[in-house]
Amino acid sequence: MAMSRTSSRTQRTAATLGEQLLTWRRLLGLTAAQVADRAGISRNTLRKIEHGELGVGLEAFLDVARVLGLNEQLNKALDPYETDFGRARADQILPERVRR
């Protein structure tokens, strides 16, 4: 039997994100069927996302975020130039990818 390589921190983060999407869905007064239909996914896939299961694809996660109106917030939250560190390092040249 293969052992899971997923860290407990990653599992907790997935569970937290799922709970937050579920809360947003409820705050917006949307049913699971409505969100799943608008996101183009099954209700089972939405359930997996809301329960923090890690096997769900990024596309499905982002489609749910889009339906809930959260894409801009996600983009801003992950933008390095929205942080003090990113702004402080903005004038440095980022290394280019080296192909071998």
For each residue, the residues with C-beta under 8 A, 3 or more apart:
1:
2:
3:
4:
5:
6: 10 11 54
7: 10 11
8: 11 12
9: 12 13
10: 6 7 13 14 54
11: 6 7 8 14 15 52 54
12: 8 9 15 16
13: 9 10 16 17
14: 10 11 17 18 52 53 54
15: 11 12 18 19 51 52
16: 12 13 19 20 52
17: 13 14 20 21 52 61
18: 14 15 21 22 49 50 51 52 53
19: 15 16 22 23 50 52
20: 16 17 23 24
21: 17 18 24 25 49 50 64 65 68 70
22: 18 19 25 26 50
23: 19 20 26 27
24: 20 21 27 28 68 70
25: 21 22 28 30 32 35 50 68
26: 22 23 29 30
27: 23 24
28: 24 25 68 69
29: 26
30: 25 26 34 35 67 68
31: 34 35
32: 25 35 36 43 46 47 50
33: 36 37 43
34: 30 31 37 38
35: 25 30 31 32 38 39 46 64 67 68
36: 32 33 39 41 42 43 45 46
37: 33 34 40
38: 34 35 67
39: 35 36 46 60 63 64 66 67
40: 37 63
41: 36 45 46 60 63 64
42: 36 45 46
43: 32 33 36 46 47
44: 47 48
45: 36 41 42 48 49 56 60
46: 32 35 36 39 41 42 43 49 50 64
47: 32 43 44 50 51
48: 44 45 51 53 55 56
49: 18 21 45 46 52 53 56 60 61 64
50: 18 19 21 22 25 32 46 47
51: 15 18 47 48
52: 11 14 15 16 17 18 19 49
53: 14 18 48 49 56
54: 6 10 11 14
55: 48
56: 45 48 49 53 60 61
57: 60 61
58: 61 62
59: 62 63
60: 39 41 45 49 56 57 63 64
61: 17 49 56 57 58 64 65
62: 58 59 65 66 71 74
63: 39 40 41 59 60 66 67
64: 21 35 39 41 46 49 60 61 67 68
65: 21 61 62 68 70 71 74
66: 39 62 63 69 70 71
67: 30 35 38 39 63 64
68: 21 24 25 28 30 35 64 65
69: 28 66 72
70: 21 24 65 66 73 74
71: 62 65 66 74 75
72: 69 75 76
73: 70 76 77
74: 62 65 70 71 77 78
75: 71 72 78 79
76: 72 73 79 82
77: 73 74 82
78: 74 75
79: 75 76 82 83 86
80: 83 85 86 89
81: 86 87 90
82: 76 77 79 86
83: 79 80 86 87
84: 87 88
85: 80 88 89
86: 79 80 81 82 83 89 90
87: 81 83 84 90
88: 84 85
89: 80 85 86 92
90: 81 86 87
91:
92: 89
93:
94:
95: 98
96:
97:
98: 95
99:
100:
